[in-house]
Structures are given as C-alpha cells and as structure tokens.
Amino acid sequence: MKKYTQEEFDAFETDEYGYKICPTGDYTEIKSFGERCSCEFGEFSKMLTFGGFGSEARTTYFFLLTSKALYVRCGCFQGTYDEWINKVQETHHNSKFARAYLAAGEAVKIMCEEG
C-alpha cells in the first residue's frame, strides 16, 4: 500500500466542494489534513480505514492515538469515536448507512484492542 507524505497529501486534487480526493493508501505520515479539517494529529500508533461507506462512498479514517483515544475523520466530520457514533445515529438513524458505519466502527475497536 502506498504511504503518502504530507507534501503528496497537500498536492491532492480537490472536488467541486473543496474536499481532497484521497486515493486508498497509508496516511500515517500525515499530521495535518488541512484547513477544512482543523485537527493537528500528534503521534498515533495505528490508522485503519473503511472505504465506500455512506451516501457519498467516501473513506472513513480511524486513528488510534498514542493516548489510546480513537479519533475519526469521516467526510466533513472529525472528532472522537463517541462523537462520531452520535453523529452517525443523528444523521442516518437506523438506515443501512448507519448499520454499516456502526459495524465498521466495532471492527475498528476490535483491531485496536491490546494483545
């Protein structure tokens, strides 16, 4: 899998809404996802992705921070895992999109378990 640098990420093409078009790859070297994503990542120990989810079929990024907190970037959303769960439920209720997102989240939590 291609590992992208910050320089490569910064040069990605954007869509008509100003969102970066991110190909599948390893984004562990990216510390800032730009002004639309106001987060600055510190050290994270693991990154997992799910692609093709939701009504826009975008990629969802899960970052296990060295503090063991789980951070999520999903479309316009960025925040903690619990905030993401609440947003999924608020936005998608019990639709197939909600069920798929929640299942993906559970899989990520399993993969982030110690041991």
N, C-alpha and C positions, 0 to 999 in steps of 0.2 A: 504494500500500500504506500502511495506517495506521501511523504512527510513534507508539509508545507512550511515555509519560513514566514516570518512576519512580512517581509518585503513582497513575497509572492502573494500573500493574502491581501495586502494593501492594493495590489495591482489587479485584483479580480474585477471582472466586468460587473456592472450593476443592471438590474432590471428597470422597467419604467417607473417603479415606485422608489427607486434608490436603494433597494436591497441587493447585497452582494450575491452573485450566483456562485455557490460553493460546490465544487465537484467532490465526490467521495474522496476521502483521504484522512490522513493523520494530522490533526490540528493542535497537537500537544505543545508545539513551539510558539503558538500564538498567545500573546499576553494581552492584547487589546483587539477587540472586534470592531472598533471604530466608534464614531460619534452617535450612530443610531443605536449602538449597544454600549451604553456608558460604563460598562464594567471594565475593570482592570483586574486581570487574574494574577494572583500570586502563584505560589507553587501549587501544582496539582499533580496527584500521583497516578491518576487514571482518567482517560476520556473514553466514553462509549457513545456511539451514535445509532440512531434509527432513521432510515430514510424512507420516503414515500408515504408518510403518515399525514393525516389531516386532509382538509378540503383542498389544500394547495400542494400536497405531496412533497413538502419540504423535508429537510433533515433536521432532526432534533438532536442536540448535543447535551450530554450529561458529563459533568466534570466532578470527579471526586477530589476535593481539595485536601491538602495535607492535614488540615484540621479535622478531617473525616466528614465534613459537611458536603452535601451533594448540591451542586449548582446546575441549573438548567437554562439552556438557550433554545428557544423554540419559536420560529417565526419572529414576530415583534416582541415576544415575551422573553424576559430574562429575570431570574430570581432563584430562590431556594427551591428545593424539591417540593416542600409542603405548599409553597405559594403556587407552584406550577400545578400541583394536583387540584388546588382550589380553582385556579383559572380554567383548567380543563373541564371541571364539573360545571362551573358557571357558564362557560361558552358552549359546551357540547352536550350537557345534561347526560342522558343515557344513550346517546346515538352510537353508531358503530365507531365513529371517530373517538369518542370518549373511551369506549371499551378498549379500543386498540392502544390509545395513548396510555391508559392505566395499566394494561398488560405489559407494555414496553417498560413502563416505569418499574413495575415489580421485577421484571427480568434484570434491569439495571441494578436494583437494590441487591438482588441475589449475587450478581457478578462483583459487587463491591464489598461483599462480606469478607471478613478476615479469614485466613486459613485456607 
